[in-house]
């Protein structure tokens, strides 16, 4: 077979592989399906739908800031199918994904022939939302292309669409079935209510995801944000996902920077709550060019609350300006249309010069120029959080101080109730909680299920006594005589002596193996079998540093001298504390086993300021 034949074979094999979406990406397909007018071209209808979708999006999402990509549609041709396709990368903002679902559902209400399929990297996420009420036959293995939105409702394609076989559907098969048998699709109000549960808060919820905050930034940047507020999204992303290479532009002199800390003004900047949380939560040492300004502000903000508020605005402004600086230095490598639009606006502003920038009087006349929203939604009271999980009010019955808003409380109670129902479901297995079947044709007899369950229980039976005996043998511990041991009164003396002899031989072999293992571990210093109680010191909160140092130095000296006596053993508590602190430090401020253990013990360790200083951070870049 020649090389050309090999190439053709490989192409055919790879074309059959399923295409997967990138992470945090939602894709949506819009079809015009009508079994009465199959010969008519759908192009005019699709173009009308595309224009209507754009108008609907502009009307509903006015003033909304998308995390990365916005709602978009384009014409697609694939496998003799003509349809509209869109894909949106919503990054860390799941609200963008559900906003798109809401837009698509509203769009289907205006076009009776429109059928929409929406899915993400997790697959049919609408069916995942309704997993507790799905029919038993609809499993994740066969749910591909079975969930469709039509006329504002959620429809499912039955097994009839796959010739009665439990297998996933291809897109042409699903489109063909909907076209030929639209009345055969399944519509369940229970499934629809669960799948569209998050859409109940729209469209009012759209603007509630916005957050306004006062920041102190250069006047040039304030002009750009006023002209295009949505450019804050790519700037925060550049700041949030920065690396040492991205920070290098901030080390330049003020002449090389687009937004040096000069001619500063305080304005109100609009974020989404996700963007604001990403910016606020980041621990970011001030760049050298911002250090002097922040140090002066910190000295002035020692006691007075107004100066502390100005310092907070200045710190947020430093982060915003740094994000835009990183974005301006790398716009050619970004595929975000907002980043490209920001680059063009920046060029225009710099060409027009300082005289084109707004004055202080102009800034005061801007809408919401001094708006500063409450940031209490960032704070979590874990006691109130636990009460909300239980569905309880606070002791005084006041709703103002409760955790989250009403939708958040409802979501929490719903999650907990479902989890408790799953734990209390005795029929729940490895595939999840089983529910009542909505399709009477797919019922399975209870007797067969019980039989299969008994067989599975036998297959995974566990002998605790046998496991305990094996573990004690592995650790070199003496075996515990079972209650039904052969040493009962019914055994002869010969049997007893024979069992004792075999047990002695077995214990002797285990003892030799254990001694050999201990000697080898002790040779490498990995085992401490004879620690002296008087050498073990508890970890003290105060005044324990000298004792630890003396113990550590003494232990190192003894190892160097080559002593092998029990006196050379190191302090167990010192090693425990040292390893625990090193594990906590390796977490780099993130969640990890050491932090979780210390949290359960009620200990809250501070940040490691010595190894992560501002000067060292900027030197490493």
For each residue, the residues with C-beta under 8 A, 3 or more apart:
1: 5 6
2: 5 6
3: 6 7
4: 7 8
5: 1 2 8 9
6: 1 2 3 9 10
7: 3 4 10 11
8: 4 5 11 12
9: 5 6 12 13
10: 6 7 13 14
11: 7 8 14 15
12: 8 9 15 16
13: 9 10 16 17
14: 10 11 17
15: 11 12
16: 12 13
17: 13 14
18:
19:
20: 121
21: 25 26 27 87 119 120 121
22: 25 89 121
23: 121
24: 89 90 91 92 120 121
25: 21 22 87 88 89 90 120 121
26: 21 87 88 90 97 100 118 119 120
27: 21 85 86 87 88 118 119 120
28: 85 86 87 100 104 116 117 118 119
29: 76 83 84 85 116 117 118 171
30: 46 49 53 73 83 84 85 86 104 107 114 115 116
31: 42 81 83 114 115 116 117 175 178
32: 42 45 46 49 83 111 113 114 115
33: 113 115 175 178 179 182
34: 37 38 40 113 179
35: 38 179 180 182
36:
37: 34 40
38: 34 35 179
39:
40: 34 37
41: 44 82
42: 31 32 45 46 82 83
43: 46 47 75 82
44: 41 47 48
45: 32 42 48 49 111 113
46: 30 32 42 43 49 50 75 82 83 84
47: 43 44 50 51 75
48: 44 45 51 52
49: 30 32 45 46 52 53 84 107 111 114
50: 46 47 53 54 73 75 84
51: 47 48 54 55
52: 48 49 55 56 107 110 111
53: 30 49 50 56 57 71 73 84 103 107
54: 50 51 57 58 73
55: 51 52 58 59
56: 52 53 59 60 103 106 107
57: 53 54 60 61 70 71 103
58: 54 55 61 62
59: 55 56 62
60: 56 57 102 103 106 203 206
61: 57 58 64 70 71 99 103 206
62: 58 59
63: 207 210 229 270
64: 61 99 206 207 209 210
65: 210 229 230 232 233 270 271 272 275
66: 69 70 71 88 90 93 96 230 233
67: 90 91 92 93 96 233 272 274 275
68: 88 89 90 91 93 96 233 234 237 336
69: 66 72 87 88 89 90 336
70: 57 61 66 88
71: 53 57 61 66 86 88 99 100 103
72: 69 86 87 88
73: 30 50 53 54 84 85 86
74: 84 85 86
75: 43 46 47 50 82 83 84 85
76: 29 81 82 83 84 85
77: 81 82
78: 81 83 171
79: 171 172
80: 172
81: 31 76 77 78 171 172 175
82: 41 42 43 46 75 76 77
83: 29 30 31 32 42 46 75 76 78
84: 29 30 46 49 50 53 73 74 75 76
85: 27 28 29 30 73 74 75 76
86: 27 28 30 71 72 73 74
87: 21 25 26 27 28 69 72
88: 25 26 27 66 68 69 70 71 72 96 97 100
89: 22 24 25 68 69
90: 24 25 26 66 67 68 69 93 94 95 96 97
91: 24 67 68 96 237
92: 24 67 274 278
93: 66 67 68 90 96 97 272 274
94: 90 97 98
95: 90 98 99 205 209 272 274
96: 66 67 68 88 90 91 93 99 100
97: 26 88 90 93 94 100 101 120 125
98: 94 95 101 102 198 199 202
99: 61 64 71 95 96 102 103 202 206
100: 26 28 71 88 96 97 103 104 118
101: 97 98 104 105 118 126 196 199
102: 60 98 99 105 106 199 202 203
103: 53 56 57 60 61 71 99 100 106 107
104: 28 30 100 101 107 108 116 118 149
105: 101 102 108 109 116 149 152 196 199
106: 56 60 102 103 109 110 152
107: 30 49 52 53 56 103 104 110 111 114 116
108: 104 105 111 114 115 116 149 150 151 152
109: 105 106 151 152
110: 52 106 107
111: 32 45 49 52 107 108 114
112: 151
113: 32 33 34 45
114: 30 31 32 49 107 108 111 150
115: 30 31 32 33 108 148 149 150 178
116: 28 29 30 31 104 105 107 108 148 149 150
117: 28 29 31 145 147 148 149 174
118: 26 27 28 29 100 101 104 126 149
119: 21 26 27 28 123 124 125 147
120: 21 24 25 26 27 97 123 125
121: 20 21 22 23 24 25
122: 125 128
123: 119 120 127 128 140 143 144
124: 119 127 128 140 143 144 146 147
125: 97 119 120 122 128 129
126: 101 118 129 130 147 154 195 196
127: 123 124 130 131 134 138 143 146 147 156 191 195
128: 122 123 124 125 131
129: 125 126 194 195 197 198
130: 126 127 133 134 190 191 192 194 195
131: 127 128 134 432
132: 194 418 421 433 435
133: 130 188 190 191 194 435 438
134: 127 130 131 138 191 435 438
135: 138 437 438 439 442
136: 139 434 435 437 439 442 444
137: 142 159 166 437 439 442
138: 127 134 135 142 143 146 156
139: 136 142 143 166 431
140: 123 124 143
141: 166 168
142: 137 138 139 146 162 166 167 168 169
143: 123 124 127 138 139 140 146 147 168
144: 123 124 168 169
145: 117 157 168 169 170 171 173 174
146: 124 127 138 142 143 156 157 161 169 174
147: 117 119 124 126 127 143 154 155 156 195
148: 115 116 117 154 155 156 157 174 178 185
149: 104 105 108 115 116 117 118 152 153 154 155
150: 108 114 115 116 153 155 185
151: 108 109 112
152: 105 106 108 109 149
153: 149 150 187 192
154: 126 147 148 149 187 191 192 195 196
155: 147 148 149 150 185 186 187
156: 127 138 146 147 148 185 186 187 188 191
157: 145 146 148 161 169 174 177 178 185 186
158: 161 184 185 186 439
159: 137 162 164 165 166 442
160: 163 164 177 181 184
161: 146 157 158 169 173 174 177 184
162: 142 159 165 166 167 168 169 173
163: 160
164: 159 160
165: 159 162
166: 137 139 141 142 159 162
167: 142 162
168: 141 142 143 144 145 162
169: 142 144 145 146 157 161 162 173 174 177
170: 145 173 174
171: 29 78 79 81 145 174 175
172: 79 80 81 175 176
173: 145 161 162 169 170 176 177
174: 117 145 146 148 157 161 169 170 171 177 178
175: 31 33 81 171 172 178 179
176: 172 173 179 180
177: 157 160 161 169 173 174 180 181 184
178: 31 33 115 148 157 174 175 181 182 185
179: 33 34 35 38 175 176 182
180: 35 176 177
181: 160 177 178 184 185
182: 33 35 178 179 185
183:
184: 158 160 161 177 181
185: 148 150 155 156 157 158 178 181 182
186: 155 156 157 158 439
187: 153 154 155 156 192
188: 133 156 191 192 438
189: 192 193
190: 130 133 193 194 438
191: 127 130 133 134 154 156 188 194 195 438
192: 130 153 154 187 188 189 195 196
193: 189 190 196 197
194: 129 130 132 133 190 191 197
195: 126 127 129 130 147 154 191 192
196: 101 105 126 154 192 193 199 200
197: 129 193 194 200 414
198: 98 129 201
199: 98 101 102 105 196 202
200: 196 197
201: 198 204 205 407
202: 98 99 102 199 205 206
203: 60 102 206
204: 201 207 208
205: 95 201 202 208 209 407
206: 60 61 64 99 202 203 209
207: 63 64 204 210
208: 204 205 405
209: 64 95 205 206 272 273 274
210: 63 64 65 207 270 271 272 273
211: 270 271 272 273 276 373 375
212: 268 269 270 271 368 371 372 373
213: 268 269 271 276 316 372 373 375
214: 266 267 268 269 313 316 370 371 372
215: 266 267 268 269 313 316 317 320
216: 264 265 266 310 313 314 316 317
217: 221 222 225 259 264 265 267 269 317 320 321
218: 221 222 259 260 261 262 263 264 265 321
219: 222 223 263 264 265 357 358
220: 223 224 258 259 263 349 350 357
221: 217 218 224 225 259 320 321 324
222: 217 218 219 225 226 265 267 358 363
223: 219 220 226 227 349 356 357 358
224: 220 221 227 228 231 324 342 345 346 349
225: 217 221 222 228 229 231 232 267 269
226: 222 223 229 267 358 366
227: 223 224 345
228: 224 225 231 338 341 342 345
229: 63 65 225 226 232 269 270
230: 65 66 233 338
231: 224 225 228 234 235 324 338 339 341 342 345
232: 65 225 229 235 236 269 270 271 275 320
233: 65 66 67 68 230 236 237 272 275 338
234: 68 231 237 238 327 334 336 338 339 342
235: 231 232 238 239 320 323 324 326 327 342
236: 232 233 239 240 271 275 278 279 320 323
237: 68 91 233 234 240 241 323 336
238: 234 235 241 242 246 323 324 326 327 330
239: 235 236 242 279 282 284 319 320 322 323 326
240: 236 237 278 279 282 323
241: 237 238
242: 238 239 246 247 326
243: 246 247
244: 247 248 620 621
245: 248
246: 238 242 243 249 326 329 330
247: 242 243 244 250 251 287 326 618 621
248: 244 245 251 252 621
249: 246 252 256 257 325 326 328 329
250: 247 257 287 288 289 322 325 326
251: 247 248 287 288 618 621
252: 248 249 255 256 257
253: 256 257 289
254: 257 260 261 262 289
255: 252
256: 249 252 253
257: 249 250 252 253 254 260 289 325
258: 220 324 325 328 346 350
259: 217 218 220 221 321 324 325 328
260: 218 254 257 289
261: 218 254 264 289 290 293 318 321
262: 218 254
263: 218 219 220
264: 216 217 218 219 261 314 317
265: 216 217 218 219 222 360 363
266: 214 215 216 310 313 317
267: 214 215 217 222 225 226 363 366 369
268: 212 213 214 215 368 369 370 371 372
269: 212 213 214 215 217 225 229 232 320
270: 63 65 210 211 212 229 232 368
271: 65 210 211 212 213 232 236 275 276 279
272: 65 67 93 95 209 210 211 233 275 276
273: 209 210 211 276 277 377
274: 67 92 93 95 209 277 278
275: 65 67 232 233 236 271 272 278 279
276: 211 213 271 272 273 279 280
277: 273 274 280 281 378
278: 92 236 240 274 275 281 282
279: 236 239 240 271 275 276 282 316 319 320 323
280: 276 277 316 375 378
281: 277 278
282: 239 240 278 279 319
283: 589 607
284: 239 318 319 322
285: 613 614 617 618
286: 290 291 294 318 614
287: 247 250 251 290 291 318 322 618
288: 250 251 291 618
289: 250 253 254 257 260 261
290: 261 286 287 293 294 318 322
291: 286 287 288 294 295 614
292: 295 296
293: 261 290 296 297 314
294: 286 290 291 297 298 311 314 315 318
295: 291 292 298 299
296: 292 293 299 300
297: 293 294 300 301 307 310 311 314
298: 294 295 301 302 311
299: 295 296 302
300: 296 297 304 307 310 311
301: 297 298 304 307 308 310 311
302: 298 299 307
303:
304: 300 301 307 308
305: 308 309
306: 309 310
307: 297 300 301 302 304 310 311
308: 301 304 305 311 312
309: 305 306 312 313
310: 216 266 297 300 301 306 307 313 314
311: 294 297 298 300 301 307 308 314 315
312: 308 309 315 316
313: 214 215 216 266 309 310 316 317
314: 216 264 293 294 297 310 311 317 318
315: 294 311 312 318 319
316: 213 214 215 216 279 280 312 313 319 320
317: 215 216 217 264 266 313 314 320 321
318: 261 284 286 287 290 294 314 315 321 322
319: 239 279 282 284 315 316 322 323
320: 215 217 221 232 235 236 239 269 279 316 317 323 324
321: 217 218 221 259 261 317 318 324 325
322: 239 250 284 287 290 318 319 325 326
323: 235 236 237 238 239 240 279 319 320 326 327
324: 221 224 231 235 238 258 259 320 321 327 328 342
325: 249 250 257 258 259 321 322 328 329
326: 235 238 239 242 246 247 249 250 322 323 329 330
327: 234 235 238 323 324 330 331 334 339 342
328: 249 258 259 324 325 331 342 343 346
329: 246 249 325 326
330: 238 246 326 327 333 334
331: 327 328 334 339 340 342 343
332:
333: 330
334: 234 327 330 331 339 340
335:
336: 68 69 234 237 339 340
337: 340 341
338: 228 230 231 233 234 341 342
339: 231 234 327 331 334 336 342 343
340: 331 334 336 337 343 344
341: 228 231 337 338 344 345
342: 224 228 231 234 235 324 327 328 331 338 339 345 346
343: 328 331 339 340 346 347
344: 340 341 347 348
345: 224 227 228 231 341 342 348 349
346: 224 258 328 342 343 349 350
347: 343 344 350 351
348: 344 345 351 352
349: 220 223 224 345 346 352 356 357
350: 220 258 346 347 353
351: 347 348
352: 348 349 355 356
353: 350 356
354: 357
355: 352
356: 223 349 352 353
357: 219 220 223 349 354
358: 219 222 223 226 362 363
359: 362 363
360: 265 363 364
361: 364 365
362: 358 359 365 366
363: 222 265 267 358 359 360 366 369
364: 360 361 369
365: 361 362 369
366: 226 267 362 363 369
367:
368: 212 268 270 371
369: 267 268 363 364 365 366
370: 214 268
371: 212 214 268 368
372: 212 213 214 268
373: 211 212 213
374: 377
375: 211 213 280 378 379
376: 379
377: 273 374 404
378: 277 280 375
379: 375 376
380: 385 403
381: 384 385 403
382: 385 386
383: 386 387
384: 381 387 388 394 401 402 403
385: 380 381 382 388 389 403
386: 382 383 389 390
387: 383 384 390 392 393 394 403
388: 384 385 391 392 402 403 404 408 409 412 413
389: 385 386 412 413 416
390: 386 387 416
391: 388 413 416
392: 387 388
393: 387 397 398 399 402
394: 384 387 397 398 401 402
395:
396:
397: 393 394
398: 393 394 401 402
399: 393 402
400:
401: 384 394 398
402: 384 388 393 394 398 399 409
403: 380 381 384 385 387 388 408 409 412
404: 377 388 407 408 409 412
405: 208 408 409
406: 409 410
407: 201 205 404 410 411
408: 388 403 404 405 411 412
409: 388 402 403 404 405 406 412 413
410: 406 407 413 414
411: 407 408 414 415
412: 388 389 403 404 408 409 415 416
413: 388 389 391 409 410 416 417
414: 197 410 411 417 418
415: 411 412 418 419
416: 389 390 391 412 413 419 420
417: 413 414 420 421
418: 132 414 415 421 422
419: 415 416 422 423
420: 416 417 423 424
421: 132 417 418 424 425 433
422: 418 419 425 428 432 433
423: 419 420 428
424: 420 421
425: 421 422 428 433 434
426:
427: 433 434 449 453
428: 422 423 425 432 433 434
429: 432 434
430:
431: 139 434
432: 131 422 428 429
433: 132 421 422 425 427 428
434: 136 425 427 428 429 431
435: 132 133 134 136
436:
437: 135 136 137 440 442 443
438: 133 134 135 188 190 191
439: 135 136 137 158 186 442
440: 437 443
441:
442: 135 136 137 159 437 439
443: 437 440
444: 136 448 449
445: 448 449
446: 449 450
447: 450 451
448: 444 445 451 452
449: 427 444 445 446 452 453
450: 446 447 453 454
451: 447 448 454 455
452: 448 449 455 456
453: 427 449 450 456 457
454: 450 451 457 458
455: 451 452 458 459
456: 452 453 459 460
457: 453 454 460 461
458: 454 455 461
459: 455 456
460: 456 457
461: 457 458
462: 467
463: 466 467
464: 467 468
465: 468 469 482
466: 463 469 470
467: 462 463 464 470 471
468: 464 465 471 472 480
469: 465 466 472 473 479 480
470: 466 467 473 474
471: 467 468 474 475
472: 468 469 475 477 478 479 480
473: 469 470 476 477 479 510
474: 470 471
475: 471 472
476: 473 510 511 513 514
477: 472 473
478: 472 507
479: 469 472 473 503
480: 468 469 472
481: 485 487
482: 465 485
483:
484: 488
485: 481 482 488
486: 491 495 496 499
487: 481 491 496 499
488: 484 485 491
489:
490:
491: 486 487 488 495 496
492: 495 496
493: 496 497
494: 497 498
495: 486 491 492 498 499
496: 486 487 491 492 493 499 500
497: 493 494 500 501
498: 494 495 501 502
499: 486 487 495 496 502 503
500: 496 497 503 504
501: 497 498 504 505
502: 498 499 505 506
503: 479 499 500 506 507
504: 500 501 507 508
505: 501 502 508 509
506: 502 503 509 510
507: 478 503 504 510 511
508: 504 505 511 512
509: 505 506 512 513
510: 473 476 506 507 513 514
511: 476 507 508 514 515
512: 508 509 515 516
513: 476 509 510 516 517
514: 476 510 511 517 518
515: 511 512 518 519
516: 512 513 519 520
517: 513 514 520 521
518: 514 515 521 522 527 529
519: 515 516 522 523
520: 516 517 523 524
521: 517 518 524 526 527
522: 518 519 525 526 527 529
523: 519 520
524: 520 521
525: 522 559
526: 521 522
527: 518 521 522
528: 531 569 570 572
529: 518 522
530: 566 569
531: 528 535 536 566 569 572
532: 535 536 566 567 569
533: 536
534:
535: 531 532 551 569 571
536: 531 532 533 571 572 573
537: 540 544 547 548 551 571 573 574
538: 573
539: 544 573 576 577
540: 537 543 544 547
541: 544
542:
543: 540 546
544: 537 539 540 541 547 548
545: 548 549
546: 543 549 550
547: 537 540 544 550 551
548: 537 544 545 551 552 571 574 577
549: 545 546 552 553
550: 546 547 553 554
551: 535 537 547 548 554 555 570 571 574
552: 548 549 555 556 570 571 574
553: 549 550 556 557
554: 550 551 557 558
555: 551 552 558 559 568 569 570 571
556: 552 553 559 560
557: 553 554 560 561
558: 554 555 561 563 567 568
559: 525 555 556 562 563 568
560: 556 557
561: 557 558
562: 559
563: 558 559 567 568
564: 568
565: 568
566: 530 531 532 569
567: 532 558 563
568: 555 558 559 563 564 565
569: 528 530 531 532 535 555 566
570: 528 551 552 555 574 575
571: 535 536 537 548 551 552 555 574 575
572: 528 531 536 575 576
573: 536 537 538 539 576 577
574: 537 548 551 552 570 571 577 578
575: 570 571 572 578 579
576: 539 572 573 579 580
577: 539 548 573 574 580 581
578: 574 575 581 582
579: 575 576 582 583
580: 576 577 583 584 594 597 598
581: 577 578 584 585 594 605
582: 578 579 585 586
583: 579 580 586 587 592 593 594
584: 580 581 587 592 594 595 598 605
585: 581 582 588 608 611
586: 582 583 592
587: 583 584 590 591 592 594 595
588: 585
589: 283 607
590: 587
591: 587 595 596
592: 583 584 586 587 595 596
593: 583 596 597
594: 580 581 583 584 587 597 598
595: 584 587 591 592 598 599 605
596: 591 592 593 599 600
597: 580 593 594 600 601
598: 580 584 594 595 601 603 604 605
599: 595 596 602 603 604
600: 596 597
601: 597 598
602: 599
603: 598 599
604: 598 599
605: 581 584 595 598
606: 609
607: 283 589 612
608: 585 611 612
609: 606 612 613
610: 613
611: 585 608 616
612: 607 608 609 616 617
613: 285 609 610 616 617
614: 285 286 291 617 618
615: 618 619
616: 611 612 613 619 620
617: 285 612 613 614 620 621
618: 247 251 285 287 288 614 615 621
619: 615 616
620: 244 616 617
621: 244 247 248 251 617 618
